[in-house]
Amino acid sequence: MSGSHRITKHTVLSSGLHDADIRPPALLNEFKRLSLRDAAHFLGDPSTWHPVPCTACGQDAPTPAFVKEGFPYTQCGHCDSLYVNPRPRTDAVTRYYAESEASRYRVAQFSEASAPQRRIHLARSRASWIAQVADTHLELEEPAYGDWKPYSAAILEEVSEQGRFGACIGIEPLVPLDGVAGATSPETLPRLDVISAFEKLEHQSAPEQFLHRLSEQLNPGGLLFLTTRTCSGFDLQVLWDKAPYIFVPEHMNLLSIEGLELLLQRCGLELIELSTPGQLDVELVLQALAADPSVVLPPFAKPLLTQRGPLAHQDFQAFLQKHRLSSHVRLVARRPKP
């Protein structure tokens, strides 16, 4: 594909992170149950859903991939992205996130229960990443930073502690952000120099519109930081429709690495970094294999995962990170200057 793999960062991270640290199993199962139940209520009858072209590259070359919990996933014949198609109306999805019990549970129980570990393994490392990239690509002394719909004040506090930024703002925060100045809605938000949106792209009804909205909130030359899941990652390629942690409406878009590049291009954004520093692919496949005997491993993966020990697993996870084959992807894009 033209332009593919031009922007690469060979990132290898190991912080001792385990899936249960950030997704306690009992709470994840309850969150999934509530999400699927509330989706049936808020998202309308499937007969009312509408077909869409690929939410990454915009091409209309769909091939049915699988149906999961009643939601049909399509794979794009151009960029290989996975996306729910047909899909619910945008206003129905917006209402789901604003009013559903699942959304309240995410904030009140799911996120709070793992808050200390999420702060150590996610917020702190993300804040360091943001500051390092800003040092390289921004010449401003005190750039203004905002995080899109934060679940807690942790990322804003961690970014503030880096000492690199002036204002640190929660944009449409999903919880009261005690002690964080300037928490605001987009209507009253000033232009920012840096915006982050972590784990938001995968559940957008219209990813292109979402990125345009964020880009418009940036000053020219400003930076956009994203994290999301990619279907190009090892665990999703192996587990496919049997991945137990993938469900709608949380994962309406599982875009490929190539699809993510094309989406940013379509939005007029300059790609600075696209890396996959995920630490959990091997662990997630082993968990799924233990829980579901129907999971079939590819021939090359079976001896690696079932007959080799932890050292082989660690080395393989590092290989996945280095070569953009993990399912956790992080991106940095810049709004061009005139």
Secondary structure, DSSP 8 states (H G I E B T S, - for coil): -TTTT-S-----------HHHHS-HHHHHHHHHHHHHHHHHHS--GGG-B----TTT----EEEEEEETTEEEEEETTT--EEESSB--HHHHHHHHHH-HHHHHIIIIIIHHTHHHHIIIIIHHHHHHHHHHHHHH---SS--EEEES-SSSHHHHHHHHTT--S-EEEES-SS--TT-TT-B-GGG---EEEEEEET-GGG-S-HHHHHHHHHHTEEEEEEEEEEEE-TTSHHHHHHGGG-TT--TTTTSEE--HHHHHHHHHHTT-EEEEEE---S-HHHHHHHHHHH-TT----TTHHHHHHTS-HHHHHHHHHHHHHTT-SSEEEEEEE----
